[in-house]
Amino acid sequence: KVWVDNNPNLRWLYDFSTNYWEGDLRTFFHPIIFSIFFVICGISCTLSRNNVSRGIKALLLAFAITLVTSMFDMVIKFGVLHMLAFSIIIYSIIDLACNHNKKLVSIICFVLGCVIIITNTTYQNVTIKDMPEGLDFIANFLINGNYESSDYFPMLPNCGYVLLGASIGGFWY
């Protein structure tokens, strides 16, 4: 807020960002924008030559972010970079299992992406307490539970959007 007081010409930007952060516009557009971003990441997976390396690098960077943010009061345990890194690695596993057959990879990514998104939509209201004992951490990790993190993007449904993007990229490429 200090920069607004020092530069009143930018007050409109401060007001807009505050209204966006607290308003219905963000509630509506936030999931749409991130879904598009995740689909683009999936398309990029089909164009990359070494997704394993890219996924591992992203995962190491994500863990470094977790380490650094744990020193402050805003720990990022499973943020957008963590989710993207795991999604890229999952795509790599599918690609390797299909022996780099782009058409087969695209079909599997499409089916798996749809299953993930539909499953998430179906079980969106399942609470962590409904999970068997010992599996609550996994449920918190995968779905939007009571997992506390400054930046949290669960695998479900977000990995599904990445896989759908990979399917689009595979068919398009």
QUIPE-V282539 format. One line per field, one symbol per residue. burial: b if it has 24 or more other ideal C-beta (glycine too) atoms within 12 Angstrom, else e. Layout:
burial=???
//
This chain:
burial=eeeeeeeeeeeeeeeeeeeeeeeeeeeeeeeeebbebbbebbbbbbeeeebeebbeebbeebeebbeeeeeeeeebbbbbbbbbbbbbbbbbebbeeeeeeeeebbebbbebbeebbeebeeeeeeebeeeeeeeeeebbbbbbbebebeebbbbbbbbbbbbbbbbbbbeee
//
